[in-house]
Every structure is written in C-alpha cells, then in structure tokens.
Amino acid sequence: MDSVYKAFLDFSSPLTMHYFHSFRILLTVTLISAAMPLLAQKTTSHLQILDTKTGKVTLVASFPYVIEAPNWSRDGKNLIYNSGGKLYSIPVTGGESVYIPTGDATYCNNDHVLSFDGKGLAVSSSSKEERGSRIYTLTLEGGDAKLITPLAPSYLHGWSPDGKTLCYCAERNGEYDVYTIDVEGKTPEKRLTTTPGLDDGPEYSPNGKYIWFNSVRSGLMQVYRMKSDGSQQTQMTHDEDLNSWFPHVSPNGKKVIFIAYHKGDLEPGEHLPNKNVVLRVMNSNGKKLRTVHSLFGGQGTINVNSWAPDSRRVAFVSYELGE
C-alpha cells in the first residue's frame, strides 16, 4: 500500500491532520461567505431638525432601529413617524414616543400625511389580507382606518388644502403615475400623468393651485410642477449630476425642499436607503436653488412633507450603520 495512502488512514498522522485542518478552514470560510447576505447590519436612526436658514441641525432622538418619514403636526408640537409598520408621535423637544393605532392598516409604510387643518391623518398601508399598499384615512388620534383606494399599489403623498382630495403615486398596468381621488373614495381615481416613466411624490401647494412631483421623464429624476388638474406640467430642476426626489412645499408656499441622490450611486428611478444624499431648497418659482445639508440616508429621510409651521425648520431622519 502506498505510504501516503497509509498516512491518510492514520488519523493521528501529521499529513492527515494537516489536510483535515485545511479542509475545516475552507468549509468555515465557505459557510460564512454564504451566510453574509443574511446578516443584517444594525441601523441607528437619528430624528433631527434642520434650520434651513442657518443650517443648524438639532437632534430630537435616536433609535436603535429604522424609523422613517417624519410629519410635523400643525400645532408645531409633535413629529409623526413610521417604524415596523406602525405610526408613532414624539414631541419635537424629544421624549417618549406614543403609538398611534391605525385599525386595519397594520403595515404602514413611509407614505403618510396630515390634513391641512391638522385633524386628519392618511396613511399608505398593507393589511392582514393584502400586502399591496393602499390608502386609508383616520383621525390624528388614531382609531379605525377607512379604506379609500381599492386598487394597489397606491402610495399617498398629498392632501388638498380644502380637505377634499388626495394625490398619490400608483402603479396601474405596469406604469407608475400621479393620481387623485376624493377623500371619501366614492368616485373613480383620476390619472394626471401619462408620460412613460416613473412619476412619484405628488404633493399639493398650500394654495391648492399646483401639485409638485418628481419624474424620470427627462433621463435623471427631476422635480416638476403642474396645475392641480394635471395641466401645464413644468420641469423645475435641471441638474445634470443629481437625481431629485420628493419636493415638499413650505406652509407659506414660498420654498420647496427635496432630497437628491448623486448621479451614478443608483438608477434614476430608484430611491434607496443608505446613500450619501443632500437636502436642497429652492424658491417655489424654481430660483435660488441651494444645498442646505449633506447626510447619510435616502429612503425614509424625507419621503413626506415635514416642514414646521414656521416654514423655516424641517424634520428629517439620517442613518448610521453598525455591525
């Protein structure tokens, strides 16, 4: 019998132990590599307030998990955010978060808005029976949620100043466009955009005259504005190195803030988390555009309107990754 083969049969021999040790290392590395995609990174969320005039940032609270999309209450006292499919309210000065019950809307995402009178709350959510996002309305205190859009997916972004209409992004027949529907859901939805490509983030101006939105129709994602009936769709940003998302109009109607991704970090139609992004402000006529803050964030940072009643401060979320 060959001497090398004899050595393998002898498990105590140095040759056998060497190859067994090498195989064990190889197996361990292979198993760890296969498991790496399954190991989620820990995310810390920082709920913050930005003074758009001075650039000063104030921390409200940090959370050892993902929170998203703060709304500022009309009385200026609280911020409303989503986390883990639920909605919460926290004082702007920090403190304990309070759960807002949402009835059958049990899987709320980051598309939720307040009515202009501050009494109503509308959410986008899945349900126990259906995973597709639909729109519901309820009171700010929470309670039973009323289904408004029977079709999914529908992602809420705006509520008209007169309280009668909701505007949202919806996918119908493979196209994502801007739609409106009456707040009671009694009439069929109305499609406002028909240009091929993603149209998203629609939101009413405080005077109800315009709907702001973002569209990929020009190649990169840009900010647009149209009349509330869908006419006069006008491009408001013309950046060549940024993809701009989710324009939010200040309560006084004078300024617009939005989030922008750097070109090449993602596809124009994507709004991903965990990216280096910037917050930009411009006048509502599209002039005096400037970057007011840079941060690590993206999806969840400022998906919905988060202006303070003073039209100067904005709430947002930045993120920090750990092992």
Contacts in CASP RR format, 6 or more apart in sequence:
PFRMAT RR
TARGET T0000
AUTHOR 0000-0000-0000
METHOD contacts of the structure
MODEL  1
MDSVYKAFLDFSSPLTMHYFHSFRILLTVTLISAAMPLLAQKTTSHLQIL
DTKTGKVTLVASFPYVIEAPNWSRDGKNLIYNSGGKLYSIPVTGGESVYI
PTGDATYCNNDHVLSFDGKGLAVSSSSKEERGSRIYTLTLEGGDAKLITP
LAPSYLHGWSPDGKTLCYCAERNGEYDVYTIDVEGKTPEKRLTTTPGLDD
GPEYSPNGKYIWFNSVRSGLMQVYRMKSDGSQQTQMTHDEDLNSWFPHVS
PNGKKVIFIAYHKGDLEPGEHLPNKNVVLRVMNSNGKKLRTVHSLFGGQG
TINVNSWAPDSRRVAFVSYELGE
4 15 0 8 1.000
7 13 0 8 1.000
7 15 0 8 1.000
7 16 0 8 1.000
8 15 0 8 1.000
8 16 0 8 1.000
8 19 0 8 1.000
10 16 0 8 1.000
11 17 0 8 1.000
11 20 0 8 1.000
41 321 0 8 1.000
41 322 0 8 1.000
41 323 0 8 1.000
42 64 0 8 1.000
42 321 0 8 1.000
42 322 0 8 1.000
42 323 0 8 1.000
43 65 0 8 1.000
43 66 0 8 1.000
43 319 0 8 1.000
43 320 0 8 1.000
43 321 0 8 1.000
43 322 0 8 1.000
44 62 0 8 1.000
44 63 0 8 1.000
44 64 0 8 1.000
44 319 0 8 1.000
44 320 0 8 1.000
44 321 0 8 1.000
44 322 0 8 1.000
45 62 0 8 1.000
45 63 0 8 1.000
45 65 0 8 1.000
45 66 0 8 1.000
45 67 0 8 1.000
45 68 0 8 1.000
45 83 0 8 1.000
45 317 0 8 1.000
45 318 0 8 1.000
45 319 0 8 1.000
46 59 0 8 1.000
46 62 0 8 1.000
46 317 0 8 1.000
46 318 0 8 1.000
46 319 0 8 1.000
46 320 0 8 1.000
47 59 0 8 1.000
47 60 0 8 1.000
47 61 0 8 1.000
47 62 0 8 1.000
47 63 0 8 1.000
47 67 0 8 1.000
47 70 0 8 1.000
47 79 0 8 1.000
47 81 0 8 1.000
47 90 0 8 1.000
47 315 0 8 1.000
47 317 0 8 1.000
48 57 0 8 1.000
48 58 0 8 1.000
48 59 0 8 1.000
48 60 0 8 1.000
48 315 0 8 1.000
48 316 0 8 1.000
48 317 0 8 1.000
48 318 0 8 1.000
49 57 0 8 1.000
49 58 0 8 1.000
49 60 0 8 1.000
49 92 0 8 1.000
49 308 0 8 1.000
49 313 0 8 1.000
49 314 0 8 1.000
49 315 0 8 1.000
49 316 0 8 1.000
50 56 0 8 1.000
50 57 0 8 1.000
50 279 0 8 1.000
50 292 0 8 1.000
50 293 0 8 1.000
50 313 0 8 1.000
50 314 0 8 1.000
50 315 0 8 1.000
50 316 0 8 1.000
51 57 0 8 1.000
51 58 0 8 1.000
51 312 0 8 1.000
51 313 0 8 1.000
52 255 0 8 1.000
52 257 0 8 1.000
52 281 0 8 1.000
52 292 0 8 1.000
52 312 0 8 1.000
52 313 0 8 1.000
52 314 0 8 1.000
53 312 0 8 1.000
55 292 0 8 1.000
55 293 0 8 1.000
57 293 0 8 1.000
60 79 0 8 1.000
60 90 0 8 1.000
60 92 0 8 1.000
60 93 0 8 1.000
60 94 0 8 1.000
60 315 0 8 1.000
61 90 0 8 1.000
61 94 0 8 1.000
61 95 0 8 1.000
61 97 0 8 1.000
63 83 0 8 1.000
65 83 0 8 1.000
65 84 0 8 1.000
66 83 0 8 1.000
66 84 0 8 1.000
66 319 0 8 1.000
67 81 0 8 1.000
67 82 0 8 1.000
67 83 0 8 1.000
67 88 0 8 1.000
67 317 0 8 1.000
68 81 0 8 1.000
68 82 0 8 1.000
68 83 0 8 1.000
68 110 0 8 1.000
68 299 0 8 1.000
68 300 0 8 1.000
68 301 0 8 1.000
68 303 0 8 1.000
68 317 0 8 1.000
69 81 0 8 1.000
69 82 0 8 1.000
69 110 0 8 1.000
69 111 0 8 1.000
69 112 0 8 1.000
69 300 0 8 1.000
69 301 0 8 1.000
69 302 0 8 1.000
69 303 0 8 1.000
69 304 0 8 1.000
69 306 0 8 1.000
69 317 0 8 1.000
70 79 0 8 1.000
70 80 0 8 1.000
70 81 0 8 1.000
70 304 0 8 1.000
70 306 0 8 1.000
70 315 0 8 1.000
70 316 0 8 1.000
70 317 0 8 1.000
71 79 0 8 1.000
71 80 0 8 1.000
71 81 0 8 1.000
71 112 0 8 1.000
71 113 0 8 1.000
71 114 0 8 1.000
71 304 0 8 1.000
71 305 0 8 1.000
71 306 0 8 1.000
71 315 0 8 1.000
72 78 0 8 1.000
72 79 0 8 1.000
72 92 0 8 1.000
72 305 0 8 1.000
72 306 0 8 1.000
72 307 0 8 1.000
72 308 0 8 1.000
72 309 0 8 1.000
72 315 0 8 1.000
73 79 0 8 1.000
73 80 0 8 1.000
73 89 0 8 1.000
73 114 0 8 1.000
73 118 0 8 1.000
73 140 0 8 1.000
74 114 0 8 1.000
74 116 0 8 1.000
74 117 0 8 1.000
74 118 0 8 1.000
74 309 0 8 1.000
75 118 0 8 1.000
75 309 0 8 1.000
76 92 0 8 1.000
76 308 0 8 1.000
76 309 0 8 1.000
77 91 0 8 1.000
77 92 0 8 1.000
78 89 0 8 1.000
78 90 0 8 1.000
78 91 0 8 1.000
78 92 0 8 1.000
79 89 0 8 1.000
79 90 0 8 1.000
79 91 0 8 1.000
79 92 0 8 1.000
79 306 0 8 1.000
79 315 0 8 1.000
80 87 0 8 1.000
80 88 0 8 1.000
80 89 0 8 1.000
80 100 0 8 1.000
80 112 0 8 1.000
80 114 0 8 1.000
80 121 0 8 1.000
81 87 0 8 1.000
81 88 0 8 1.000
81 90 0 8 1.000
81 317 0 8 1.000
82 88 0 8 1.000
82 108 0 8 1.000
82 109 0 8 1.000
82 110 0 8 1.000
82 112 0 8 1.000
85 106 0 8 1.000
85 107 0 8 1.000
85 108 0 8 1.000
85 109 0 8 1.000
85 125 0 8 1.000
86 99 0 8 1.000
86 100 0 8 1.000
86 102 0 8 1.000
86 108 0 8 1.000
87 99 0 8 1.000
87 100 0 8 1.000
87 102 0 8 1.000
87 108 0 8 1.000
87 112 0 8 1.000
87 121 0 8 1.000
87 123 0 8 1.000
88 97 0 8 1.000
88 98 0 8 1.000
88 99 0 8 1.000
88 100 0 8 1.000
89 97 0 8 1.000
89 98 0 8 1.000
89 100 0 8 1.000
90 96 0 8 1.000
90 97 0 8 1.000
90 98 0 8 1.000
92 308 0 8 1.000
92 315 0 8 1.000
100 121 0 8 1.000
100 140 0 8 1.000
100 141 0 8 1.000
100 142 0 8 1.000
101 142 0 8 1.000
101 143 0 8 1.000
102 108 0 8 1.000
102 123 0 8 1.000
102 125 0 8 1.000
102 136 0 8 1.000
102 138 0 8 1.000
102 142 0 8 1.000
102 143 0 8 1.000
102 145 0 8 1.000
103 138 0 8 1.000
103 142 0 8 1.000
103 143 0 8 1.000
103 144 0 8 1.000
103 145 0 8 1.000
104 127 0 8 1.000
104 128 0 8 1.000
104 136 0 8 1.000
104 144 0 8 1.000
104 145 0 8 1.000
104 147 0 8 1.000
105 123 0 8 1.000
105 125 0 8 1.000
105 127 0 8 1.000
105 136 0 8 1.000
105 138 0 8 1.000
105 145 0 8 1.000
106 125 0 8 1.000
106 126 0 8 1.000
106 127 0 8 1.000
106 128 0 8 1.000
107 125 0 8 1.000
107 126 0 8 1.000
107 127 0 8 1.000
107 131 0 8 1.000
108 123 0 8 1.000
108 124 0 8 1.000
108 125 0 8 1.000
109 124 0 8 1.000
109 125 0 8 1.000
109 126 0 8 1.000
109 133 0 8 1.000
109 155 0 8 1.000
110 299 0 8 1.000
110 300 0 8 1.000
110 303 0 8 1.000
110 304 0 8 1.000
111 123 0 8 1.000
111 124 0 8 1.000
111 133 0 8 1.000
111 155 0 8 1.000
111 156 0 8 1.000
111 157 0 8 1.000
111 168 0 8 1.000
111 303 0 8 1.000
111 304 0 8 1.000
112 121 0 8 1.000
112 122 0 8 1.000
112 123 0 8 1.000
112 124 0 8 1.000
112 156 0 8 1.000
112 304 0 8 1.000
113 121 0 8 1.000
113 122 0 8 1.000
113 156 0 8 1.000
113 157 0 8 1.000
113 158 0 8 1.000
113 159 0 8 1.000
113 304 0 8 1.000
113 305 0 8 1.000
114 120 0 8 1.000
114 121 0 8 1.000
114 122 0 8 1.000
114 140 0 8 1.000
114 159 0 8 1.000
115 121 0 8 1.000
115 122 0 8 1.000
115 159 0 8 1.000
115 163 0 8 1.000
116 159 0 8 1.000
116 160 0 8 1.000
116 161 0 8 1.000
116 162 0 8 1.000
116 163 0 8 1.000
116 206 0 8 1.000
117 163 0 8 1.000
118 140 0 8 1.000
119 139 0 8 1.000
119 140 0 8 1.000
120 137 0 8 1.000
120 138 0 8 1.000
120 139 0 8 1.000
120 140 0 8 1.000
121 137 0 8 1.000
121 138 0 8 1.000
121 139 0 8 1.000
121 140 0 8 1.000
121 142 0 8 1.000
122 135 0 8 1.000
122 136 0 8 1.000
122 137 0 8 1.000
122 138 0 8 1.000
122 148 0 8 1.000
122 156 0 8 1.000
122 158 0 8 1.000
122 159 0 8 1.000
122 166 0 8 1.000
123 135 0 8 1.000
123 136 0 8 1.000
123 137 0 8 1.000
123 138 0 8 1.000
123 145 0 8 1.000
123 156 0 8 1.000
124 133 0 8 1.000
124 134 0 8 1.000
124 135 0 8 1.000
124 136 0 8 1.000
124 154 0 8 1.000
124 155 0 8 1.000
124 156 0 8 1.000
124 168 0 8 1.000
125 133 0 8 1.000
125 134 0 8 1.000
125 136 0 8 1.000
125 145 0 8 1.000
126 132 0 8 1.000
126 133 0 8 1.000
126 134 0 8 1.000
127 134 0 8 1.000
130 152 0 8 1.000
132 152 0 8 1.000
132 153 0 8 1.000
133 152 0 8 1.000
133 153 0 8 1.000
133 154 0 8 1.000
133 155 0 8 1.000
134 147 0 8 1.000
134 148 0 8 1.000
134 149 0 8 1.000
134 150 0 8 1.000
134 151 0 8 1.000
134 152 0 8 1.000
134 153 0 8 1.000
134 154 0 8 1.000
135 147 0 8 1.000
135 148 0 8 1.000
135 149 0 8 1.000
135 154 0 8 1.000
135 156 0 8 1.000
135 166 0 8 1.000
135 168 0 8 1.000
135 181 0 8 1.000
136 145 0 8 1.000
136 146 0 8 1.000
136 147 0 8 1.000
136 148 0 8 1.000
137 145 0 8 1.000
137 146 0 8 1.000
137 148 0 8 1.000
137 166 0 8 1.000
137 183 0 8 1.000
138 144 0 8 1.000
138 145 0 8 1.000
138 146 0 8 1.000
148 166 0 8 1.000
148 181 0 8 1.000
148 183 0 8 1.000
148 184 0 8 1.000
148 185 0 8 1.000
149 168 0 8 1.000
149 170 0 8 1.000
149 181 0 8 1.000
149 185 0 8 1.000
149 189 0 8 1.000
151 170 0 8 1.000
151 172 0 8 1.000
151 189 0 8 1.000
153 170 0 8 1.000
153 171 0 8 1.000
154 168 0 8 1.000
154 169 0 8 1.000
154 170 0 8 1.000
154 179 0 8 1.000
155 168 0 8 1.000
155 169 0 8 1.000
155 170 0 8 1.000
155 200 0 8 1.000
155 201 0 8 1.000
156 166 0 8 1.000
156 168 0 8 1.000
157 167 0 8 1.000
157 168 0 8 1.000
157 169 0 8 1.000
157 200 0 8 1.000
157 201 0 8 1.000
157 202 0 8 1.000
157 203 0 8 1.000
157 213 0 8 1.000
157 246 0 8 1.000
157 304 0 8 1.000
158 166 0 8 1.000
158 167 0 8 1.000
158 168 0 8 1.000
158 202 0 8 1.000
158 203 0 8 1.000
158 204 0 8 1.000
158 305 0 8 1.000
159 165 0 8 1.000
159 166 0 8 1.000
159 167 0 8 1.000
159 183 0 8 1.000
159 204 0 8 1.000
160 166 0 8 1.000
160 167 0 8 1.000
160 204 0 8 1.000
160 208 0 8 1.000
160 228 0 8 1.000
161 204 0 8 1.000
161 206 0 8 1.000
161 207 0 8 1.000
161 208 0 8 1.000
162 208 0 8 1.000
163 183 0 8 1.000
164 182 0 8 1.000
164 183 0 8 1.000
165 180 0 8 1.000
165 181 0 8 1.000
165 182 0 8 1.000
165 183 0 8 1.000
166 180 0 8 1.000
166 181 0 8 1.000
166 182 0 8 1.000
166 183 0 8 1.000
167 178 0 8 1.000
167 179 0 8 1.000
167 180 0 8 1.000
167 192 0 8 1.000
167 202 0 8 1.000
167 203 0 8 1.000
167 204 0 8 1.000
167 211 0 8 1.000
168 178 0 8 1.000
168 179 0 8 1.000
168 180 0 8 1.000
168 181 0 8 1.000
168 202 0 8 1.000
169 176 0 8 1.000
169 177 0 8 1.000
169 178 0 8 1.000
169 179 0 8 1.000
169 199 0 8 1.000
169 200 0 8 1.000
169 201 0 8 1.000
169 202 0 8 1.000
169 213 0 8 1.000
170 176 0 8 1.000
170 177 0 8 1.000
170 179 0 8 1.000
170 189 0 8 1.000
172 191 0 8 1.000
175 196 0 8 1.000
175 197 0 8 1.000
176 197 0 8 1.000
176 198 0 8 1.000
176 199 0 8 1.000
176 200 0 8 1.000
177 191 0 8 1.000
177 192 0 8 1.000
177 193 0 8 1.000
177 194 0 8 1.000
177 199 0 8 1.000
178 191 0 8 1.000
178 192 0 8 1.000
178 193 0 8 1.000
178 199 0 8 1.000
178 200 0 8 1.000
178 201 0 8 1.000
178 202 0 8 1.000
178 211 0 8 1.000
178 213 0 8 1.000
178 230 0 8 1.000
179 189 0 8 1.000
179 190 0 8 1.000
179 191 0 8 1.000
179 192 0 8 1.000
180 189 0 8 1.000
180 190 0 8 1.000
180 192 0 8 1.000
181 187 0 8 1.000
181 188 0 8 1.000
181 189 0 8 1.000
181 190 0 8 1.000
192 202 0 8 1.000
192 211 0 8 1.000
192 226 0 8 1.000
192 229 0 8 1.000
192 230 0 8 1.000
193 199 0 8 1.000
193 213 0 8 1.000
193 215 0 8 1.000
193 226 0 8 1.000
193 230 0 8 1.000
193 233 0 8 1.000
195 215 0 8 1.000
195 217 0 8 1.000
195 233 0 8 1.000
196 217 0 8 1.000
197 215 0 8 1.000
197 216 0 8 1.000
197 217 0 8 1.000
198 215 0 8 1.000
198 216 0 8 1.000
198 221 0 8 1.000
198 269 0 8 1.000
199 213 0 8 1.000
199 214 0 8 1.000
199 215 0 8 1.000
199 216 0 8 1.000
199 217 0 8 1.000
199 224 0 8 1.000
200 213 0 8 1.000
200 214 0 8 1.000
200 215 0 8 1.000
200 245 0 8 1.000
200 246 0 8 1.000
201 212 0 8 1.000
201 213 0 8 1.000
201 214 0 8 1.000
201 245 0 8 1.000
201 246 0 8 1.000
201 247 0 8 1.000
202 211 0 8 1.000
202 212 0 8 1.000
202 213 0 8 1.000
203 211 0 8 1.000
203 212 0 8 1.000
203 213 0 8 1.000
203 246 0 8 1.000
203 247 0 8 1.000
203 248 0 8 1.000
203 249 0 8 1.000
203 305 0 8 1.000
204 210 0 8 1.000
204 211 0 8 1.000
204 212 0 8 1.000
204 228 0 8 1.000
204 249 0 8 1.000
205 211 0 8 1.000
205 212 0 8 1.000
205 249 0 8 1.000
205 253 0 8 1.000
205 284 0 8 1.000
206 249 0 8 1.000
206 250 0 8 1.000
206 251 0 8 1.000
206 252 0 8 1.000
206 253 0 8 1.000
207 253 0 8 1.000
208 228 0 8 1.000
209 227 0 8 1.000
209 228 0 8 1.000
210 225 0 8 1.000
210 226 0 8 1.000
210 227 0 8 1.000
210 228 0 8 1.000
211 225 0 8 1.000
211 226 0 8 1.000
211 227 0 8 1.000
211 228 0 8 1.000
211 230 0 8 1.000
212 223 0 8 1.000
212 224 0 8 1.000
212 225 0 8 1.000
212 236 0 8 1.000
212 247 0 8 1.000
212 248 0 8 1.000
212 249 0 8 1.000
212 256 0 8 1.000
213 223 0 8 1.000
213 224 0 8 1.000
213 225 0 8 1.000
213 226 0 8 1.000
213 247 0 8 1.000
214 221 0 8 1.000
214 222 0 8 1.000
214 223 0 8 1.000
214 224 0 8 1.000
214 244 0 8 1.000
214 245 0 8 1.000
214 246 0 8 1.000
214 247 0 8 1.000
214 258 0 8 1.000
215 221 0 8 1.000
215 222 0 8 1.000
215 224 0 8 1.000
216 222 0 8 1.000
216 268 0 8 1.000
216 269 0 8 1.000
218 235 0 8 1.000
219 268 0 8 1.000
220 239 0 8 1.000
220 240 0 8 1.000
220 242 0 8 1.000
220 243 0 8 1.000
220 244 0 8 1.000
220 263 0 8 1.000
220 268 0 8 1.000
221 243 0 8 1.000
221 244 0 8 1.000
221 245 0 8 1.000
221 261 0 8 1.000
221 268 0 8 1.000
221 269 0 8 1.000
222 235 0 8 1.000
222 236 0 8 1.000
222 237 0 8 1.000
222 238 0 8 1.000
222 239 0 8 1.000
222 244 0 8 1.000
223 235 0 8 1.000
223 236 0 8 1.000
223 237 0 8 1.000
223 244 0 8 1.000
223 247 0 8 1.000
223 256 0 8 1.000
223 258 0 8 1.000
224 233 0 8 1.000
224 234 0 8 1.000
224 235 0 8 1.000
224 236 0 8 1.000
225 233 0 8 1.000
225 234 0 8 1.000
225 236 0 8 1.000
225 247 0 8 1.000
226 232 0 8 1.000
226 233 0 8 1.000
226 234 0 8 1.000
236 247 0 8 1.000
236 256 0 8 1.000
236 282 0 8 1.000
236 286 0 8 1.000
237 244 0 8 1.000
237 258 0 8 1.000
237 282 0 8 1.000
237 286 0 8 1.000
237 289 0 8 1.000
239 260 0 8 1.000
240 263 0 8 1.000
241 262 0 8 1.000
241 263 0 8 1.000
242 260 0 8 1.000
242 261 0 8 1.000
242 262 0 8 1.000
242 263 0 8 1.000
242 278 0 8 1.000
242 280 0 8 1.000
243 260 0 8 1.000
243 261 0 8 1.000
243 262 0 8 1.000
243 263 0 8 1.000
243 266 0 8 1.000
243 268 0 8 1.000
243 269 0 8 1.000
244 258 0 8 1.000
244 259 0 8 1.000
244 260 0 8 1.000
244 280 0 8 1.000
245 258 0 8 1.000
245 259 0 8 1.000
245 260 0 8 1.000
245 261 0 8 1.000
245 271 0 8 1.000
246 258 0 8 1.000
246 259 0 8 1.000
246 271 0 8 1.000
246 302 0 8 1.000
246 303 0 8 1.000
246 304 0 8 1.000
247 256 0 8 1.000
247 257 0 8 1.000
247 258 0 8 1.000
248 256 0 8 1.000
248 257 0 8 1.000
248 258 0 8 1.000
248 302 0 8 1.000
248 304 0 8 1.000
248 305 0 8 1.000
248 306 0 8 1.000
248 307 0 8 1.000
248 314 0 8 1.000
249 255 0 8 1.000
249 256 0 8 1.000
249 284 0 8 1.000
249 305 0 8 1.000
249 307 0 8 1.000
250 256 0 8 1.000
250 257 0 8 1.000
250 307 0 8 1.000
250 311 0 8 1.000
251 307 0 8 1.000
251 309 0 8 1.000
251 310 0 8 1.000
251 311 0 8 1.000
252 311 0 8 1.000
253 284 0 8 1.000
253 311 0 8 1.000
254 283 0 8 1.000
254 284 0 8 1.000
254 311 0 8 1.000
255 281 0 8 1.000
255 282 0 8 1.000
255 283 0 8 1.000
255 284 0 8 1.000
255 311 0 8 1.000
256 281 0 8 1.000
256 282 0 8 1.000
256 283 0 8 1.000
256 284 0 8 1.000
256 286 0 8 1.000
257 279 0 8 1.000
257 280 0 8 1.000
257 281 0 8 1.000
257 292 0 8 1.000
257 302 0 8 1.000
257 307 0 8 1.000
257 314 0 8 1.000
258 279 0 8 1.000
258 280 0 8 1.000
258 302 0 8 1.000
259 277 0 8 1.000
259 278 0 8 1.000
259 279 0 8 1.000
259 280 0 8 1.000
259 298 0 8 1.000
259 301 0 8 1.000
259 302 0 8 1.000
260 277 0 8 1.000
260 278 0 8 1.000
260 279 0 8 1.000
260 280 0 8 1.000
261 271 0 8 1.000
261 272 0 8 1.000
261 275 0 8 1.000
261 277 0 8 1.000
261 298 0 8 1.000
262 275 0 8 1.000
262 276 0 8 1.000
262 277 0 8 1.000
262 278 0 8 1.000
265 275 0 8 1.000
265 276 0 8 1.000
266 272 0 8 1.000
266 275 0 8 1.000
271 298 0 8 1.000
271 299 0 8 1.000
272 298 0 8 1.000
272 299 0 8 1.000
273 297 0 8 1.000
273 298 0 8 1.000
273 299 0 8 1.000
273 300 0 8 1.000
273 319 0 8 1.000
274 296 0 8 1.000
274 297 0 8 1.000
274 298 0 8 1.000
274 319 0 8 1.000
274 321 0 8 1.000
275 296 0 8 1.000
275 297 0 8 1.000
275 298 0 8 1.000
276 294 0 8 1.000
276 295 0 8 1.000
276 296 0 8 1.000
276 297 0 8 1.000
277 294 0 8 1.000
277 295 0 8 1.000
277 296 0 8 1.000
277 297 0 8 1.000
277 298 0 8 1.000
277 301 0 8 1.000
278 291 0 8 1.000
278 293 0 8 1.000
278 294 0 8 1.000
278 295 0 8 1.000
279 291 0 8 1.000
279 292 0 8 1.000
279 293 0 8 1.000
279 294 0 8 1.000
279 295 0 8 1.000
279 301 0 8 1.000
279 302 0 8 1.000
279 314 0 8 1.000
279 316 0 8 1.000
280 289 0 8 1.000
280 290 0 8 1.000
280 291 0 8 1.000
280 292 0 8 1.000
281 289 0 8 1.000
281 290 0 8 1.000
281 292 0 8 1.000
282 288 0 8 1.000
282 289 0 8 1.000
282 290 0 8 1.000
293 316 0 8 1.000
295 301 0 8 1.000
295 316 0 8 1.000
295 318 0 8 1.000
296 318 0 8 1.000
296 319 0 8 1.000
296 320 0 8 1.000
297 317 0 8 1.000
297 318 0 8 1.000
297 319 0 8 1.000
298 319 0 8 1.000
300 317 0 8 1.000
301 316 0 8 1.000
301 317 0 8 1.000
301 318 0 8 1.000
301 319 0 8 1.000
302 314 0 8 1.000
302 316 0 8 1.000
302 317 0 8 1.000
306 314 0 8 1.000
306 315 0 8 1.000
306 316 0 8 1.000
307 313 0 8 1.000
307 314 0 8 1.000
308 314 0 8 1.000
308 315 0 8 1.000
END
